[in-house]
Amino acid sequence: MSFIRLLQRKPDGEIVFREPTSGEVPAYAILSHTWGEEEVIYQNLKKSKDKSKTVNKAGWRKIQFCAKRAAVDGLEYFWVDTCCIDKKNAVELGAAINSMFRWYQNAARCYVYLSDVSKPDNGVDDHRAWEEAFRNSRWFTRGWTLQELIAPRLVDFFSSEGGRLGNKLSLESQIYEITGIANKALRGDALSNFSIRERRSWAERRNTTIEEDAAYCLIGIFDVSIVPNYGERKDQAFRRLEDEIHKLYKGVDFEQFAVGLDLVSFPKATQFVAREKELSRMHELLQGHSNRSCVVLHGLGGMGKTQLAITYARRHKEKYTAIFWLNANDEDSLKLSFRDVAQQVLRHHPSTSVLSSVDHDKNLDQVVSVVKGWLDSPHNARWLMIYDNFDNPKTSGNPDNSAVDICQFLPRSDHGSIIITTRSSQVRQGLRIHVQKLPDIREGLEIVSNMSGRKGIENDPNAIALVKELDGLPLALSTAGVYLEHVTTSFSDYLQLYKTSWLKLQMTSPLLDSYEDRTLHTTWQITLDRIQQQNTASAKLLKLWAYFDRQDLWFDLLRHANSVDDEWIQKLTKDELNFNEAITLLCTFGLVDPDRSQQQVGARGYSVHSCVHSWIVFVLNKEWDKSLARLALTCVASEVPDTDETHWWLLQRRLLQHAVRQEQAILEDKVGMGGMKWALHSLGMLFFDQGKLAEAEAMLTRALQGYEGQLGPKHTSTLATVNNLGLLYVNRGKLAEAEEMYTRARQGNEEALGPKHTSTLATVHNLGLLYADQGKPAEAEKMYSRALQGYEGALGPKHSSTLLVVGNLGNFYADQGKPAEAEAMLTRALQGYEEALGPKHSSTLLVVGNLGLLYADQGKLAEAEAMLTRALQDKEEALGPKHTLTLNTVNNLGLLYFNRGKLAEAEAMLTRALQGYEEALGPKHSSTLLVVGNLGLLYADQGKLTEAEAMYTRALQGYEHALGPELLPSYLPALSAMFAFGDLFSRTGRKDLAKVMYSRALAGYTTVQGPSSNWCKQLEDRLQALQVASAESKEGQNDFTEPGQQNRGL
């Protein structure tokens, strides 16, 4: 780069030259503008002693503008092209033209002065006042300003008055629309990452005053150097520019090795959606290296590896002397491809004797040898070879005699570029790029739109649902698109066919010429055949996967299958090394992916793509195997942990998707259920623990029917299921049905096991909880006392079952307004749990939280906050921030903050609880709706009555939907929502609606808790107050307590 001559603004405002030196260049600003009349040139500033004429020129205003802007930005020096180059000196002008891109690139700031854009100085920054003029500015049409836009890192735009319009980043979208220059180029991405054609297109609509400058202004864009020769004409200048570009990429002797791109030898390209990240990485690895560069594109069949290679070749073809495509499917195909290469070379260079002297039909081995020799020539270093479909590599573990040793087909010399596409991750001839599913759903929509011809589908919910199901697999997306091109089938109907008639749909879909294996249902069969040759257990594992969910399969889940007769399944589940060997082979061929996220419990799992899973289900298991379905059910049900195990909740979360898969098979009668009642019960309890109550009821009801039919209604296994159905009914608000179940279980256990057996006592305890919910305190206390005495006698005072009753008895006393008795019980439970299980066990932390609630009830708000904060921190550590037990405490802490007047903290906690429940349990679960109601109370207190009403409406409608009109009046959280809704209506003057809500709530509380309960008394007072039309009675309503819902329990 030649030395740069800068202007310096001295402290007194005088502007002088800083002559170029060989020393370090100081930081400087640089001006970009369009030339006009009366520009100040070098001679005006250098030789004129009387500068009055100079400063009166129109161009002096731009120089002053640049100087002042630079000073504002702390820059003493600046550069302006009109006067900082001696254009009468041809040598200096030539050097400047070749250096100018770098001068702009190295500037601290670039100021674009737009003489034809005016911005009114009215103190209002209104884009509309100047944006049209900005878009039509002459600056965007000039050749030299292209590099002035791209090269500098910081570019600021100014109006003719000197008002700032924005910068290159803030105006990026407008600049892209005006110029068509890619955003990445505007942001400073290396220009070598863009094809020669694309860079050339940026200047197509730009003009220069001197015709040769149309070529010279692109010197920096292409990073070449040429000596300007004004008068040579535009076409000659472009020829010289093209020659320098080709020499840069292809070498000095490129012409004797240049071979035009032969698209006939390439596979047909489909509607490709650019994988810009992968293309940029390929370019980085393949370009600009003095030695051999090789990229291996590996991944699942149908991911678009071939299409990616085609796109790279076509985008960057100007940078290579020759690009050759070879079919690496087997050795014969490779040899024939080498013959095609020889013939392509001879068509362009008939005198290449080394190739013409060989018989291309009879001696293919020699053809391979001479083509490699031609590629090895020291001056022939800028070629690109693409070895496609190298899916059967010769490795030590591959017994296939037809496997390919690709090293025999690679040139020997340390130059040139190579791309290999393969399904095998064992190919290690180069730097590997894992081609995975398209990450952006918009790319999938684009493929479907292009292939089907259906436009404007970006916001079509049915199209989006289909694309989500196809999960970024280009082959599946293209297949769907080409099918939909020829039929009137809707997106939703296609999705339904895909789920129910997958194989027939694929077999009747039009063929895709752009995929060698052609169809979605056959593309992975060749891979499977190769897997079968190497390890039968791998193929068996793949087939077995149909009976599990597609995501997160791990060894410990399968180990429960080791008792079956199938020798390959026995081998798989015998030990983890065998499983690892089988799964690794599947990963090697891209059919299975290891889960990259770190599991919080257990080993990391493995997943298959949704389309691969459909192929496994509909092709590999075309005949559904009930024995394998039973095996999968056994594995999932056997892995369900007890709730007293460490990290039980996290393991249940992992199992949930597999349990859903088992439930679907059970309901469709696809599983042999003989002797599997235990599995139904296990799934039912998993669903129950995870808040899927409808699914839990379906499984437990089936389990109960099975036990009753096989073992009789009084067998202990039957009674255990009866008891658990009681628990479920309580959670679903079916209190009468729950009481019936508990009573049956208690009576049955008393008869079968005796009144003091622990199973009997468990049901007695559950009855105590139920009676408490029903507002029957005497009956509840009787049951609690019996359960406590029984457990103390059978298991001792410090057993966890005993402590469970102690804790719940403490909660009962708290609800009954007996704080001293409650605190004694909860303190005893806490000390017992801390001693037996440790201070951070989930049972311990539940008691900590309940003590916090008790302190809150007593008005000991500081102590309550300390306990709840401890419970939250320890639960987050032990269970994770999204566990439902953690969220219980988040909700309770939110209510405490509410009561302490910390409304911002309360809203943050309740919002977190709501989001957590929605994610974990769904938007309509009872725990979610409980928090919704609490948020309503908070909003009402904050005066956000519209938001409060929305929350109450959502809560009440959710309860009505979940419970139905029969159960709603007996469900306490629903009654709480009615109570709060009544208060809101009363507060907003809607007395009739308030009366309706109060009356509904009162009827419910009367039924559940009796007419003398605290809530009934408050509601009766509310209703009476509505009859009094005085301000005092309205004001008195605020003395009552709205029933905020805490999550108490053990």
N, C-alpha and C positions, 0 to 999 in steps of 0.2 A: 504494500500500500504506500502510495506517495505521501510526502509530508503535507499536512493540512495547514492552510493559512487561516488564522482566526481573527475575528474582530474583538477588541477589548473596550469595554465601557469603563472609563476612569471615574474616580469618585466625583469629579466635577461635571460629569456627564459627557465629556468629550469622547468620541468614538475614534479609535485608531487601530491600525493593523498590528497583530502579533505575528511577525514573519515566521514561516515554518522553520523548525530546527529538527535535529535528530534526537532531541531529548524527549522526555515524557510529555505527552499531550495533556493539558489540564482538562478538567471537566468543562463541557460546553453544551450550549443549546444550539438548535439548528432550525432554520426556517424552511417551510414548504409552502409554495404559493404558485400562482400562474403568472407568467410574465405579461406585463402591460406596457403602456407607453411611458417614456421617461424613466426607465430603470437606471439606477446608479450602478455603473460598471467599475471595474478595478481601476482604470486610469483616472476616473473622477476622484477617487479617494486618495490614490497614491501620488499623483503628480500635481493636483490642483492646490495652489497655495491659498487661493480665494475660494473658500467652500460655500460661499453664499449661493452660487449657482447650483451646487450639489444639493444643499439642503432644501432648495426650493423645488427640486424635482419631485414628481409624484412618488417615485420609488423610495425616496428617503423616509417617507412615513412608515413603510414596512420595516426598514432597518431600525428605526427608533422603537417601533412596536416590539420587535424581537429583543432589543437591548433591555427595554423596561421589563418585559415578561421574564427574561433571564434573571434580572436583578431581584424580582419578586421571589423567584425560586432559588436565590442564593448563588447564582452563576455569574461570574465576571466576564466570561468569554462566550462568543456565539459565532455562528457561521451562516452566511447568506450567499446563495449560489451566484447572484447577479454580480457581486463585487469581490468575492473571495477567490475567484479563478481569473487568471490573465488569459482570456480566450484568444488573444492575439498571439500567444505563445503556443504553437501546435503541440510541442512536447508536453507542456504543462496541461493543456486541454485533454490530450489523450490519457495522461496519467490520472487526471481527475475523473474522467468518464469511467475508467476501470476501477477507481477507488471509491466512487461516490456511494455505492450501496453500503460499504463498510463504514464510511463517514456517518451516514444516517444511523446505521446499526449501533455505532459506538457513542452516539450522542446521549447526554443525560436526559434531555427532553427534546421533543420535536413539537414546534408550534405550526399548525396549519392555519394560514391566514386566507380566509375566503372573501375575496373582494366583492363577490356578487351575492352575498348573504347578509342581510341586515337584521339585527335584533334590536327591537325597540327598548330603550332604556327607561322602562316604566316601573321597574322594581318587581315586576311579575315574571317568573320563569315559566313562560307558556310555550311549549314546543310547537304548538300549532301556528304560532306567529312566524316561525322561520323554517319549519321542517320542509315545506314544499320547495322553498328556494334551496335548501341544503341538498335535497335529493336531485335537483336540477343543476347543481353547481358545475361550472366548467372544470373545476379542479378534478372531478371524477372522470373526465373525458381525456385527460392529457397523459401521454405516455410516460414521462419522467416521474409523475406523481405516484405511479404504481409502486415503485421501490420505496418512495418516501412514506407511503402508507404502511408497507409491510415490514421494512427493515427496523425502524426504531421500536424500542420496547414501550416507551411512554409517548403517546401522541395526543395532543390537546387541540381541539378545533375552536376557532375564534371567528366572530363576525367581522364585517368591514369596520365596525366601530370599535373593535377590540374586545367585545363581550364574549365571555367563554360560553360555548355551546355544549360542551361535553368532551369526553375522551373516547379513545378507540374502544375501550371496554363498554362504557355506558351506551355508546351508539352502535354497538356491534351488530345488532339485528338490522338496523337501517343500512349500515355499510354493506352487509351481506346481500341485502335485497338490491342495492344499487349496483354493486360490483360483481356479485357471484363468487367472491373469494371465500374459501372455506374458513369457518370460524377458527379452526386450529391454526391456519396460516396467519390469521390476524393476531392470534395470541402468542405467536413466536415459535410455533412448531418448526422443526428443521425443514427447509424447503425441499431437501432431497427426498423427504417422505412423500412428496407429491409427484405425480407422473409428469413427464415433460409435456404431454398434451394438455394436462390440466393447467399447468403454469402458463403455457402459451395462450390458453383460452382467456386468462385474466386480462390480457392486453388486446384482445381482438377488437374491442369497440373503442380503443383509445387512439388518439391522433398525436402527431408531432409536427412542428412547423417545418423542420428539415426531414426529408423522407428517410434518410439513412438512420436517423435517430429512433425510428420505429424498431430497429434491430438493436442499436447500441443501448437503448434504455433497458434492455432485458439482460445485459451482461451480468449484472449482480444477481438477478433472479435465478440465473442458471449457474452462477459461480464459475464463470469462465473469463478469459481475457482475450480481447482482440484489439488491434490497433485501428482507431477510427480512420476512415479514408473517405472524407466527404467528396461527393461527386461520383462514387462508384455505383450509385443507384440502390434503391431499396432491396430489390430481389437479390443482388449480389451480396449486400450486407447480410441478409438473412441466410444466404448459402454459407457464408463464412461462419456465422453464428452457429448454424446447424453442424458444421464440420467440427467446431470446437466442442460442442455438446457431445457429439458422438465420440470424439477422442477422449473426453473426460471419462465416459462410462465404458467405452468399448476398446480403448487403446488406440495407439497411433496407426497400427496396421489393420484396423478393423475391416476394411473393405475386402481384403482377400479371404476373410473368414465369415463375411456377413451372409446370413441365410434368412430370408423373409419368413415371418410366422405363418405356418401351414395349419390353418384351423381345421382342415379335413382330418388331420391326425389327432385332433383333440376330441374328447367326448363332447356331446352336445350340452350346452349350458342351459340351465333353467333360469327362472326369474330369481336372480341372486339378490339377497339382502346383505349389503356390505357388512362384513365383520371387521370394522375399522381397527379395533384393538389388535386382532390377530394379524391383519394385513400390515399394520405399522410395526408389529414385532417381527414379522417375517422380513420386512424391508431392512430393519435394523440389523438382523442377523445375516442377511445375504449380501448387502451392499457395502461397498467401501472397504473391503478387506483385500489384502495383498495375497492371501493364501486361500485354500479351499474353504468354502462355507457350505454347510449342509443343514437343512431344517427337516425335521421329521414331524409331520402332522398326523397325530394318532388320536383315535377315539372310536366310539360306537359307530357301526355301519348306519348310514342314513343321516349323519350329522352334517354332511356337506363338505367333507375334506377335499374331494375332487373339485367341487365348485369353487372352493377357496383358492386352490392352486390355479385354476383357470383364471380367476379374477386377478390374482397377483400377476400372472404372466401377461395378461392383456393390459393391465394398468402400467406395467413397467417394461414393456417390450422394447422401448427405445433405448433402454440401458444395457441391452445384451446384443451381442453380435448374432446369436442364434438361440432359439428356444426349441427344445425337442421333447416330445411327449412319448413315454414308454409305458406299455402295459406290463406291470410286474406281477401279474397274477400267477404265472408259472414260467418256467424257463423257455418253453416254446414261444410263448407270447412275447417274451423279452427279446428273443433272437429275431423274431419277425419285426419287432419295433426297431431294432438296430438296422435291419435291412431298409426300413422306411427312412431312417435317418440318412443312410448312405445315399439313397435315391434323392432325397431332398437336397443334400449337399451338391450332388452332381448336377441337378437341374440349375443351380446357381453358379456352380464352378465346374464345368464339364472337363476341364483339364486337370482335375485333381487325380493324378495317376494312381496314388495309393488306394483310392476307392474304385476307380474304373477297372483296375486290373483283376478284380476278384469276381468270381461267378456268384451273383447275388441270390441265385436260386438253389444251387447245389451245396454250397459250403457256407452255412450260416455262422459256424464257429469262427471262420476266418473273417467273415463280415464284421462280427463283433470285435475281433482283434484289430482290424484296420480302422474301424470307426473310433475305437478307444485311442489308437495311435494318433489319429487326426486331432482328437480332442486334447491329447497330451502335448501337442506342439507348443513350444514356449511362447510363441506369439499369439496363440489362440487361447486366450485366458479369460474371455468375457462371455462364455456361453452359460446357459441354464438348462440342466437336464431334470425332467420331472418323471419320477418313477411312481406310477399310480397303482393302487390296489396291491401293494406288497403285504398281503395278509397272511402269508404262509411262510414265515422266515425259517430257515434251517437253524435250529438250536439244539442243544444237548438233550432237551426234554421232548423234542418233537420227533415221533417215530415215522412220520409221513415221508416216504421216499421221494415224493414229488415236491417237497419243501425246497424253497429257493435260497441259494447262497448268493446274495446280492453282491458280495464283494467281487465275484467274478465278472460282474457287469458294470463296475464303477471304473472310470478312468483312474490311472495311477498317479498322474501329476498333481501337485499341490496348488492347483488353481481352478477357477470356475466355480459355479454354484449348483447346488443339487437340492431338490425338494423330493421327499419321499412321503407318500400317503399310505397309511396302514391302520388296521384295526388293532394291531398288537402293540402293547406298550413295551415289549421286549426289544423292539428295534432301536438300536442305540448308535447308529452310524453318524448321527448329528445331534444338534441341539433340538430338544423336543418341545412341541407345542401341543397341549391337550385341547383338542377341538371339542367343546362341550355344547350343550343346548343353548339356543338363543336366549339371552337373559331378559330381553325386553319384549313384553307382550306386543308392542307396536310392530316389532319386526315380524312376528308371526302373523299378525293381521295383514301386513303388507304382502307377505307371500300368498296367503289365501286370496287376497284381493287381486293380485296380479295373475294368479293361475286360474281363478274362477271368472275373472272379468267383472266381478261385482264391486262397484266402487262405493265410496262413502260408508264403509263399515266400521270406521274407527271407534264409533260410540254405540254400535249395535250390541246390546247386551247378550244376544244369542250368539253372535259371532265371537264375542269376547269369551263366552263360556266354552265354546268349541276350541278356541285357540289355547285356553288354559288347560283343557283336557289333553291336548296334543303336546303340551309342555315343551315347546321350543325345539322339536325335532323336525328339521327341514323336510325330510322325506315324508313324514306323516302330514305335514302342513301342505306340501305340494300335492300329495295324493288326494287330500280332501278338496283342494282347490280345483284340480282337474276333473274330479268327479262332479263337483257342483257347477262346473262350466257347462255341462251337457244336460243337466236336469233342472227341474224347477223346485227340487227339494230345498226346504228352508234349512237354515243353520241349526235350528233346534231339532228338526227331524233327523238331520244327519247325525247329530250328537246322540240321539236316541238309538239310531241304527248302529252307531259305533259301539255303544255300550251293550246292546242286546244281540246284535247279529254281526259281530266283528269280522269273522272269517269270510262270510258270504259277501259282505260289503267290500272287503279288500279284493276278493277274487273277481268281483264284477266291476272294479274301478278301472278306468282307462290306463294303459301302460304309460310310464314315464320314460322317454328316451334318454333323459339326462342322468338316469341312475342305471348302472350296468346290471345290478341285480333286479331292477325294474319294479318290484312290488314290495310293499311293507311286510307281507306275510311270508316272503321267501328270503328276504335280504339277510336274515340272521341264521338261516339253515346251514349254509356252508360253514359258518363259524362254529355252529353247534357240532357239526360232523367232525371238525378238527379237534374240538374239545373232547368229544367222545373217544377219539383215538388216543388222546393223551391221559385222560382220567375219567373213567366212567362215573365215579362218585361226583364229579363236578356237574356232569350232565344230569344226574339224578337229583342233585341239589337244586338245579335250575327248574326241573319239573316240579319238585316239591314246593317251590316258591309260589306257585299258583294258589296254594291253600293258605297263604299268609298275606298280610298286606305287603305292598311293594317296598315299603320303607322300613329301615332299621331292623334287620334280621341279625341276630348274634348267636354265638355258640351256646351260651348258657340256656337260651330259649329252646334250642334243638336237642340238647342233651337228654331231655325227657323222652326222646324217641328211641333210645338205645335198646328197648326190649322187643322191638318188632322183628319179624323174620327176615326182612329184606337185608341181604348182606352188605349192600352198598350204603344203606342208611345206617346200619350198624357201624360200618367203617367210618362214616362221617361223624357219628356221635360218640365214638369210642374215646377219643381224646381230642384236645383242641388242635394238636399238630395236624391231624388228618383233616379237620375242618379247614384249617388255614391253608393247607395244600390245595384243597378243592376250590376254595373261594378265591385264592390268588390266581388260579388259572382263569377263572371267570373274569376277574378284574383285568388280567393281562389282555384279554380280547375285547375289553370295553363293555361287556354286557352287564357288569356289576361295578358299582362305584363304592369305595369306602366312604363312610360319613366323616367329614373333616372336623365337624364341631366336637368339642370335648364333652363326653357324656359325664353327667354329674353322678351317675351310679352305673356300675358295671362296665363291661368292655364296649368299645365303639362298635357300631353296627355297620351293616352294608345295605345298599339300596339298589333297585333297578329302575330304569326309566319307565314311566307310565305306559308308553307304547310297547316296550319290551315285555312288561307285565301282561298286557293284553295279548300279546303273541304267545306268551307262556300259557296263559289260561285257555285261549281259543285254538291254539295249534298244538302245542306240546301236550295239552290235556283235553284234546278234542273229545275224548271219552272220559267224562268226569269219574274220578276214582274215589268212591266213598271211604275206602280204607285210608287213603292219604288224607282226606278231609278229617277223618276221625283222629288220625295221627297229629295233625296240626292242632285240632281242638285239645288233645291231650297235652301237647307242649304248652299252649297258652294257659290253659286252666291250671296246670301244675306249677307254673311259674308265678302265679298270683301270690304276692306275699301277705302275711298276716300284718295287721296294723301295728303290732308291737315291734316289728322288725325295723332296723335302722334304714332310713331312706325309703320306707315302703311306698310313700306317695309318689316319689320320682320313678320308681320301678313300675308302679301302676300306670303312670302317664306313658311310659314307653310301651306298655302292653296294650294300651287302650285301642290303638288303631288295629292291632291284630285281633282284639276281642270283637271289634265291630265287624271285621271280616268273618269271624266265626259265627256271630249272631246272624249275619246275612245267610250263610250256608245252612244254619239250623232252621231258620224260618222258611227257606226254600226246600227243605227236606233233602239236603245234599250230604248229610252226615249220618252214618250209622250210629244211632243213639243208644243201643243196648248197653246197659251197665254204665251209662255216662251221666246219670243224675248228678253225681258229685261235680262234674264239669259245669253243668248248667248252674248249679249253686255257686260255684266259684266265679263264673262270669257275672252272675247276678250281683254278687257282693262287690266285684270290681266296678261294675257300672254304678252301684250304689255309692261307693266311696268317691267316685269321680263325678257325682252329680248328675248322671244320666238315669234319671229315675224311671222314665217310661221303659227304657231298655232293661233296667234292673227288674222291674215288675214282671216283664214278659219272661225273663229267664227264671226268676224265682218261682213264678207260677207254674212253669213247665217242670221245674225241679220238684215242686211239691206234688204235682200230679203224678210224676214218675215214682216218687217215694211212696205215696199213698197206694199206688197200684201194685208196687213190688213188695214193699215192706209193711204196709198197713198204716192206718192213721195214727197209731200210738207209738210207732217206733221212734227211738230217740233222734235218728237222722231226720225223720219227718218233722218232729217237733222243733228241731233246730231251725229248719227252713221256715216253719210257721212263725217262730220268734222273729226271724230276720224279716219276714214279710210284715210283721207288726212294726218293726223299725222303719221300714220303707213307707208304710201307710202314714206314719206320723209325719215323715218328711214331705209327704204329698198332701198333707192336710186332711187325710181320711181318718179322723180320730176314732169314729165309731168302729170302723173296720179294724183299726189298730187294736182297740180294746178287745175286740172279739178274738183276734189272733193271739194277743198276749194271754188272755184268760184261758184259751184252749191250750197254749203251750204250758202255762203254769199247772193247769190241772193234769195234763198229760204227764209232765215231768214228776209231779208229786206222786202220781200213781205208779209210774215206771221206776223212778229213782229215789223217791222219798222227798219230804218237804225241806230237808237240809242239804240236798245235793246242790253243787255249784250251778248246774244247768237250771235247776228250779229257781235258785236265788237270782240268777241273771235275769230271768223273766219277771220275777218279783220286782227287781230294781227297775226294769223297763216300765212296768206298770206304775211305779212311783213317779217316774218322769212324765208319763202320759197323764196321770191324774193331776199333776201339778199344772200341765198345760191346759187341762180342762177346767181349771179353777176349783178342784176338789181337794182342798188342802188337808183335810182330816184323813181322807183315804190315802193321799200321797204320803203323808208323814208315817202312816201305819206301814205302808209298803217299804219305805226307806228304812225304817227302824228294823223291820223283819229282815231285810236284806243285809243290813249292817251287822246285826247280831249273828246271822247265819254265817256270813263270811268270816267274822272274827272267830267264831267257833271252829269253822272248817279250815280256814287258811291262815288265821292269825291276824293281829291288828295292823301289821305293816305290809301285808300282801297288796299288790297293785289293784286287785279286784276290790279289796276292802277299801283302799284309798279312793277308788273311783266313786264308790257310794258316799264316802265321807265328803268328797268334794261336791258332789251333786246335792247332798243334804245341806251343805253350806250355801249353795246357790238358792236352794228352796227357802232357807231361813232368810236370806237376803230379800227375796221376792215377797216374803211374808212380813217384812218390816221388823225382823228380829236381828239387828246388826251384831249384837254381842255373840249370840249363838252362831251366826254365820261366820264371823271372824274366827271363832274358836275352831270350827270345823275346817275352814279353808286353811288356817294356819297349820292344823294337824296334817291335812292332806299335803300341803307344801313341804313340810319337814319330812314327812314319810317318803314322798317322791324324791326329794333331794338326796336322802340317805340311800334309797333303793336304786334309783335310776340316774341320779346325777342332776346338777342344776340346769342343764341345757336340754334335757329330754323333753319331747313334745308334751308329755303328760304334765311334767313339772311346769312348763311354760303356760299351759292352759290355766293351771291354778294361779300362777302369778298374774295372768290377765284378769281372772275373775276376782282376785283380791283387789286389783286396781279398780274394777267396776264397783266393788263394795265400798271402797274408800270414796269413790265419786258419789255414791248414793248417800254417804254420811257427810258429804260436804268437805271431806279431806282431799281437796283437789290437787294439792301439790304432791301428797303421797300417792294419789291415784295416778298422776302423770308419771311419777318415777317408776311405779310398778308396770304400767302399760308400756312405757319406753323400754324398760328392761325386757319385757316379753317380746316386744317387736324386734329389738336388736338380736336377741338370741334366736328367735324364730327365723329371722332372715339368714342368720349364719347356719342354723341347723337344717332348715327346710327349704330355704331359698325365698326370694322376695315375692314370688308368684304363687306360693302354696296357699291353698284356701285357708288354712289355719293362720298363716301370716296375715292374710287379707282380713280375717275376722278381727285381729288386733288393730289393723290399720283403720277399720271402720269404727271400732270402739274408741280409739285414740282421737279420731275425727270428732266423735260425739263429745268427748271430754273437752277438746279445744273449743267446741261450740258452746258448751256450758261455761267455760272460763272466759268467753268473749274473744277468743283468738280466732276470729272468723276466717282470716286468710289461711292460717294453718289448718283450720277445720276443712275448708274447701279443698285444699291440696290433698289432705288425707282421704276424704270421701271420694274425690275424683280418682285418686289412685286405686282405692278399693273397687270402685265401679269398673274401671278399665280392667283391673285384674280379674274380677269375677266374669266380666263379659268374655275375656279371652279364655279363662279356664273352664267356665261352666255354661257360657252362652248368655245372650241378652235376656232370656225369659226365665232363667233359673230363680228359685225363690230367694237365694242369697243375694243375687244381683238386684232383684226387685226391692229387697230390704234396704240396700244402700241407696237405690233410687229414691225411696221414700224419705230417707234421712237427708239426702241432698235437697229434697223439697222443703223440709223443715228449715234447713240452713238458708235457702233462698228466700223463704217467707220471712225469716228473721232479718235478712239483709234488705228487705223491701223489694226484692226481685220477684214480684207476684206472678208475672207471666211465666217466668222460668219455673217457679214453684208449682204452678198449676200444671205445667207440662210434665213435671216429675211425678206429681200425684196421679195424673191421668195415666201415665205409662205404668206406674206401679199397680194401680187398681185394675187396669185392663190386662196386665200381665197375669195377675192372680186369677182373674176371671177366666182367662184363656187356659191357664194351667189346671185349675181346680174344677171349673164348671160351676153353674149356679147353685147346685146342691151343697157342695162342700165349702163354698166361699164364706158363708155366714159363720162357720166354726173355725176359721183360720185366723189366728191372732194377728199376724203381720198385716193381713188384709183389713182387719178391723181397725188397726192402727192407721192405715192409709185413709180409711173412711173418716175416722176421727179428725185427722189433720185436714182432710179435704173440707169437712164441715167448718172448721175454724177459718179456712181460707175464704170460703163462700160468705161466712158471716162478716169477715173483715172487709170484704169488697161489696157489702150491701146486698148480696144475693141470698136473702133470708130463706126463701122457699127451698132453694137448693141445699142450704145449710141444714135446714130441718130434715130434709130427706136423708142426708148423709149421717147426721147425728142419730136419727131413728134407726137406720140400718146398723150402725155401729152398736147402739144400745141393745138392739135385739140379739146381735151376735154375742156380745159380752154376757148378756143375761143367760143365754143358752150354755155358753162354755164355762163361765166362772160364777154364775149365780147373780141374783139381783142386788146382793149386798156388797159386791166387789167395789174396789176403789174407782175403777174405770166407769162402772155403771153410775156411781154417784156423781162423778164429774160430768158425765153425759146428760144426766137428768138436770143438773144445774145449768148446763149449756142450753138445753131445750127450754127451760123455764126463763132463762135470760132473754131468749129470742122473743118472748111474749111481752117483755117490758120495753117500752119505746123510749126509755130515758138514757141520757148520755152516761149516767152513773153505772147503769147495768152493763152497757157496752164496754165501759172501761174496766169493769170488774172481770170481764172475760179473761183478761190478761193474767189474772192470778192463777189460772189453772195450768196444769202441765200437759203439754202435748206429748203423746207417747212415742218418743224416739226409740228406735229398735236397736238394742245391743245384741251382739253375738256372744251369748254366754253359754257355757256348756263344757262337758268333759268327754 
